[in-house]
Amino acid sequence: MQLVLATRNKDKIREIKHLLEDLPITILIFSDFLDFPEIDETGETLEENAILKAKGIATFTGFAALADDSGLEVDALGGAPGVYSSRFAGPGCTYDDNNRKLLQDLQGIPEDRRAAHFRTVIAIAWNAGEIETVEGRVDGIIKTQKIGQSGFGYDPVFYYPPAKKTFAEMSLAEKNSLSHRGKALMKARDLLITHFNLMKDSGKQDTSI
């Protein structure tokens, strides 16, 4: 029972591993393979990109592959940056570059008009032809400056009102318990448990009679 994470992003790998670490599955990453391919994100939606990556890595490795594509969608920007979230500031941009552009684009817009949400679509390719997807979403507000030192991406500017803090002010466990990626991963866990028949090993009890 082996699962390949179809990403080179070490921050994503850390979050995904944290939520799947208790499952009796061997999790493989890019460094476990020679010539691990870079799958071009040519899709027009998060779902299309997640499927492209999962299918490509499953085909390359011969193992089941899990891929995600996440996007920040800001109401005042018409849903941007959306599918272009990771490259919002241009090719080769950094997290700081993206945050700087986002704050510049929202300059002068009051907090009550800075609503946004994060979405994650996770695709699991059991093989090149059998793929399932799940989605997670969380709503929040874009702050006027970066706050917090944890997390990655847009976490320092994404404020989650129920917790009264940004994602970058949260521990990994706290963020995973309520984030878009965390919600999608919990649904992906259920797919893995069902597909690999892990009901007993995962600690869940079958209550059927």
C-alpha positions as CSV (number, residue, x, y, z in Angstrom):
1,M,0.0,0.0,0.0
2,Q,2.0,2.9,-1.4
3,L,1.0,6.4,-2.2
4,V,3.0,9.0,-4.1
5,L,2.6,12.7,-3.3
6,A,2.5,14.4,-6.7
7,T,4.3,17.6,-5.6
8,R,7.8,19.0,-5.1
9,N,6.4,21.6,-2.6
10,K,7.9,20.7,0.8
11,D,5.4,22.8,2.7
12,K,2.5,20.9,1.1
13,I,4.3,17.6,1.7
14,R,4.6,18.4,5.4
15,E,0.9,19.2,5.8
16,I,-0.2,16.2,3.8
17,K,2.1,13.8,5.7
18,H,0.8,15.2,9.0
19,L,-2.8,14.2,8.3
20,L,-2.0,10.8,6.8
21,E,0.8,9.7,9.1
22,D,-1.4,7.4,11.2
23,L,-2.5,5.3,8.2
24,P,-0.7,2.1,7.4
25,I,0.5,3.4,4.0
26,T,4.0,4.0,2.7
27,I,4.1,7.6,1.5
28,L,6.6,8.3,-1.2
29,I,7.7,11.7,-2.4
30,F,9.7,13.2,-5.3
31,S,13.1,12.4,-3.8
32,D,12.3,8.7,-3.8
33,F,12.5,8.6,-7.6
34,L,15.0,9.5,-10.3
35,D,13.9,12.0,-12.8
36,F,10.6,12.8,-11.0
37,P,8.7,14.8,-13.6
38,E,7.3,18.3,-13.3
39,I,3.7,18.2,-14.5
40,D,2.7,21.4,-16.2
41,E,-0.4,23.0,-14.7
42,T,-2.2,23.7,-18.0
43,G,-5.8,23.2,-16.7
44,E,-8.2,26.0,-16.4
45,T,-9.6,24.9,-13.1
46,L,-8.2,23.6,-9.8
47,E,-9.8,20.2,-10.5
48,E,-8.2,19.9,-13.9
49,N,-4.8,20.7,-12.6
50,A,-5.1,18.2,-9.7
51,I,-6.1,15.5,-12.1
52,L,-3.3,16.3,-14.5
53,K,-0.7,16.0,-11.7
54,A,-2.1,12.9,-10.1
55,K,-2.6,11.0,-13.4
56,G,0.9,12.1,-14.6
57,I,2.7,10.9,-11.5
58,A,0.6,7.6,-11.3
59,T,1.6,6.9,-14.9
60,F,5.3,7.6,-14.2
61,T,5.6,5.7,-10.9
62,G,3.1,2.9,-11.3
63,F,1.8,3.7,-7.8
64,A,-1.4,5.5,-6.7
65,A,-0.7,9.2,-6.6
66,L,-2.3,12.1,-4.7
67,A,-2.2,15.6,-6.0
68,D,-3.8,18.9,-4.9
69,D,-4.3,22.2,-6.5
70,S,-5.3,25.1,-4.2
71,G,-6.4,28.6,-4.9
72,L,-7.2,31.8,-3.1
73,E,-10.3,33.5,-4.5
74,V,-10.8,37.2,-3.4
75,D,-14.3,38.6,-4.0
76,A,-13.0,42.2,-4.6
77,L,-10.7,40.9,-7.4
78,G,-13.4,38.9,-9.1
79,G,-12.2,35.6,-7.8
80,A,-8.5,36.2,-8.6
81,P,-5.9,35.0,-8.2
82,G,-7.7,31.6,-8.2
83,V,-6.1,29.0,-10.4
84,Y,-3.1,31.3,-10.8
85,S,-2.5,31.7,-7.0
86,S,1.0,30.1,-7.0
87,R,2.2,32.3,-9.9
88,F,0.1,35.5,-9.2
89,A,3.1,37.8,-9.3
90,G,4.6,36.1,-12.4
91,P,6.9,33.2,-13.3
92,G,9.4,32.2,-10.7
93,C,7.7,34.4,-8.0
94,T,8.1,33.7,-4.3
95,Y,5.4,33.6,-1.5
96,D,6.4,37.2,-0.6
97,D,6.0,38.3,-4.2
98,N,2.5,37.0,-4.3
99,N,1.5,38.5,-1.0
100,R,3.0,41.8,-1.9
101,K,1.0,41.9,-5.2
102,L,-2.2,40.9,-3.5
103,L,-1.9,43.6,-0.9
104,Q,-1.1,46.2,-3.5
105,D,-4.1,45.1,-5.6
106,L,-6.4,45.5,-2.5
107,Q,-4.9,48.8,-1.3
108,G,-7.6,51.2,-0.2
109,I,-10.3,48.5,-0.1
110,P,-11.9,48.4,3.4
111,E,-11.9,45.2,5.5
112,D,-15.7,44.6,5.0
113,R,-15.0,44.2,1.3
114,R,-11.9,42.0,1.6
115,A,-13.8,38.7,1.9
116,A,-12.0,35.7,0.4
117,H,-11.9,31.9,0.4
118,F,-9.4,29.2,0.0
119,R,-10.3,26.1,-2.1
120,T,-8.4,22.9,-2.5
121,V,-9.2,20.1,-4.9
122,I,-7.4,16.8,-4.2
123,A,-7.2,14.1,-6.9
124,I,-6.2,10.5,-6.2
125,A,-5.2,8.5,-9.2
126,W,-5.4,4.8,-8.3
127,N,-4.0,4.3,-11.8
128,A,-3.8,6.2,-15.0
129,G,-7.5,5.6,-15.7
130,E,-9.2,5.5,-12.3
131,I,-9.3,8.9,-10.6
132,E,-11.4,10.4,-7.7
133,T,-11.5,14.0,-6.5
134,V,-12.6,15.8,-3.3
135,E,-12.7,19.4,-2.3
136,G,-12.3,21.6,0.7
137,R,-13.1,25.3,1.3
138,V,-12.6,27.8,4.1
139,D,-13.8,31.5,4.2
140,G,-11.9,34.4,5.6
141,I,-10.7,38.0,5.2
142,I,-7.5,39.4,3.6
143,K,-5.6,41.6,6.1
144,T,-3.8,44.8,5.1
145,Q,-0.4,43.4,6.2
146,K,1.3,40.1,6.9
147,I,0.8,38.6,10.4
148,G,2.4,35.5,11.7
149,Q,5.5,33.4,11.0
150,S,4.1,29.9,10.3
151,G,2.5,28.3,7.3
152,F,3.3,29.3,3.7
153,G,1.8,30.9,0.6
154,Y,-1.0,33.4,1.5
155,D,-1.2,32.2,5.1
156,P,0.2,35.5,6.6
157,V,-2.6,37.6,5.1
158,F,-5.5,35.1,5.3
159,Y,-7.4,35.9,8.5
160,Y,-9.8,33.3,9.9
161,P,-12.5,35.1,12.0
162,P,-13.6,32.2,14.2
163,A,-10.0,31.7,15.4
164,K,-9.3,35.5,15.4
165,K,-5.9,34.9,13.8
166,T,-4.3,34.3,10.4
167,F,-3.3,30.9,9.2
168,A,0.3,32.0,9.7
169,E,-0.4,32.4,13.5
170,M,-1.6,28.8,13.8
171,S,0.2,25.6,14.6
172,L,0.3,23.0,11.9
173,A,-2.2,20.9,13.8
174,E,-4.6,23.8,14.3
175,K,-4.4,24.9,10.7
176,N,-4.9,21.3,9.4
177,S,-8.0,21.0,11.6
178,L,-9.9,23.8,9.8
179,S,-8.1,24.7,6.6
180,H,-9.2,24.1,3.0
181,R,-6.4,21.6,2.5
182,G,-7.2,19.9,5.8
183,K,-10.8,19.5,5.0
184,A,-10.0,18.1,1.5
185,L,-7.4,15.7,3.1
186,M,-9.9,14.4,5.6
187,K,-12.2,13.4,2.7
188,A,-9.2,12.0,0.8
189,R,-8.4,9.9,4.0
190,D,-11.8,8.3,3.6
191,L,-11.1,7.4,0.0
192,L,-7.8,5.9,1.0
193,I,-9.3,3.9,3.9
194,T,-12.0,2.5,1.6
195,H,-9.8,1.8,-1.4
196,F,-7.0,0.1,0.7
197,N,-9.5,-1.5,3.1
198,L,-7.9,0.1,6.1
199,M,-11.0,0.3,8.3
200,K,-9.5,-1.9,11.0
201,D,-5.9,-0.6,10.8
202,S,-7.0,3.1,10.8
203,G,-8.6,2.8,14.2
204,K,-12.2,3.2,12.9
205,Q,-14.7,0.7,14.0
206,D,-17.2,-1.0,11.7
207,T,-20.6,-0.7,13.5
208,S,-22.6,-2.6,10.9
209,I,-24.4,-5.8,11.9
